[in-house]
Amino acid sequence: MRRYTYCMQASEKERHMEKIILAESLGPFVHEIFVKAGVPEERATVLANCLVEADLNGISSHGVIRVPVYVRRILQGLTETKAVITPIEDFPASALLDGKNVIGQVAGEEAMRIAIQKARTVGIACVGLRGTNHFGTCGHYSEMAAKSNMIGFSFVNTTPLVAVYGGTRKAVGNNPLSIAIPAKEHFPIILDMACSVAQGKIEILKKKGLDIPSGWAVDEEGNPTTDPDKALKGVLLPIAGPKGSGLAIAIDILCGILTGSGVGNEIRHLNDPEPQNLGAFFIAIDIAKFTNVDMFLGRVDHYVDCLKGSAREGEHILMPGEECFINHGERLITGIPFPSAVLDDLNEVAAQLGMTDRI
Amino acid sequence: MRRYTYCMQASEKERHMEKIILAESLGPFVHEIFVKAGVPEERATVLANCLVEADLNGISSHGVIRVPVYVRRILQGLTETKAVITPIEDFPASALLDGKNVIGQVAGEEAMRIAIQKARTVGIACVGLRGTNHFGTCGHYSEMAAKSNMIGFSFVNTTPLVAVYGGTRKAVGNNPLSIAIPAKEHFPIILDMACSVAQGKIEILKKKGLDIPSGWAVDEEGNPTTDPDKALKGVLLPIAGPKGSGLAIAIDILCGILTGSGVGNEIRHLNDPEPQNLGAFFIAIDIAKFTNVDMFLGRVDHYVDCLKGSAREGEHILMPGEECFINHGERLITGIPFPSAVLDDLNEVAAQLGMTDRI
């Protein structure tokens, strides 16, 4: 069976699988780390769940590998743990929240919860989130809507990594968007995509000694390159030229300018010693306000069957997000493979926080 | 000055510019054609304006070149002209309209107008449009929101032309989406993109005797091809693999299933002798519900300046939609170039309808 990765942010499966860890051990361990770092119990649960979920889904770049940098930021006071997220604007179908530089996952879940609640009353709702932080995968939040029989959109902006179409310098984030749609028997459809090629893909081709396709990157001088070394020192290009560029720009404005957060170079990287000042934006659309939900879900199933039926004989087509669900199901039972370096880092953080347990 | 085309649906500028026509002559001529064909005055104005606007913008594929097929459909009773568009569902932030198979542009404008009206009260609103027809450029409707100091989204689904990622048969439309954002001194940002490469681009490479880039299409047997001939007989591939594919799928569900319209193969082509049964979806977000509008517009201007500043020396970066605005300004004064075949077809339609005027 041929497998297609629909999890855009996923790094390739680690080739050095040193240890298999069960989610049921990993979750409480990571939770305790955050509690020891000063995160309130409930918020530590949200954060640990998000990270472990990403690892279960196979999106290891957004999994517990992030624990050390998150903890460092919390201990240095760069990310808030206890501040109360408050509404700045509040209307029947929209709200603007002050994220108060609190942990991104906590603020993101709160924002999408409000969007879902409002949409249940008025049909559609959106919530903008000002001044937040790296919040893991975009798909986590849109999926919250799908679980409530809604169509969910989530967007977030990031530090500039990508040139805009026609440019050759870093100007716009590799801003992701996610759209989630529930189905009946099939997995929900969860598109989660960034607007340029993931840097990780270039690194993999480099290690294989292969050239990258033209159109992925320019070198430091702004010249097109297929040399992965030059690409890594240079600038990523948006997907499909003006299309990916336009999406990245629109997401930046929606998340950054509309919410009163940073945009472009005003956003700080996770490794910078300052609040990140990201913005995020969430939309929930209540399916029941348009049609019978059961009929909708049935039609989505039928549509997915039709799409899958367009595969060549002997091949399989996966829907957006499907590989994540398959990974999730498998890894819940068999455990999650980690390179030992990732676990060593977790254990080091645990030791620094005075924990005796090790993973 | 290097120019980048951000108008995704634009066919390349016609190379046989036989005649230059002023919009002020073309508009009334096309309007009269539709009135003679039985379209009520006001609706004929909407339709003529949309088509001429597309030609002014340089998107000739969606301009008056469509008049003959529109008229044929109207005369054959395949497209309704007089039916009243009515709400099926109506909530404070959402509505579902029965498009009653009326001219797409008329229904689309009505839907976006309602979305804007509702958003002005509650913050965001969406309107689904059931059972409609080809409605020209997606950007026309999102721009209506931008003109009202809102952020607009528009989506529409179309007949299957494109394979989904991993598939090799036509399964999903080259479904477009548009996002429009107002600016202060700069042109509004209007992204208008489809989810695969335009077939027209393959035709142009064919005429030049050039290969197409790999990843654009597969041949009839589903094998990757760089031969434009084989590509044109084969199937288009989505942009950026799973990303374009996922967007096309999400748009299909939003426009088709959520609104109770056709999806995938249930949609008829403009040339088929049946109602098209398309769906469309519109979202308007009221900027004033989030922030001071003037401040927002100023920040967008500053952001655009920053993006433009990332160009190499001596080069220019255009924002999404900017080339359309430039074309529009120029062509309003100098006129619109048309290949004579397009004008001959218009004149033939006019003659058939008993008009004495010719363009």
Interface residues (C-beta under 8 A of the other chain):
Chain A: R2 Y4 T5 Y6 M8 E89 F91 P92 A93 S94 A95 L96 K118 A119 T121 V122 G123 I124 A125 C126 G128 I151 A163 V164 Y165 G166 G167 T168 R169 K170 A171 V172 I179 I181 I189 L191 M193 P213 G215 G222 I239 A240 P242 K243 G244 S245 G246 L247 I249 A250 D252 I253 L254 G256 I257 L258 T259 G260 V263 G264 N265 I283 I285 D286 I287 K289 F290 T291 F296 R299 V300 Y303 C306 L307 S310 A311 R312 E315 H316 I317 L318 M319 P320
Chain B: R2 Y4 T5 Y6 M8 E89 F91 P92 A93 S94 A95 L96 K118 A119 T121 V122 G123 I124 A125 C126 G128 I151 A163 V164 Y165 G166 G167 T168 R169 K170 A171 V172 I179 I181 I189 L191 M193 P213 G215 G222 I239 A240 P242 K243 G244 S245 G246 L247 I249 A250 D252 I253 L254 G256 I257 L258 T259 G260 V263 G264 N265 I283 I285 D286 I287 K289 F290 T291 F296 R299 V300 Y303 C306 L307 S310 A311 R312 E315 H316 I317 L318 M319 P320
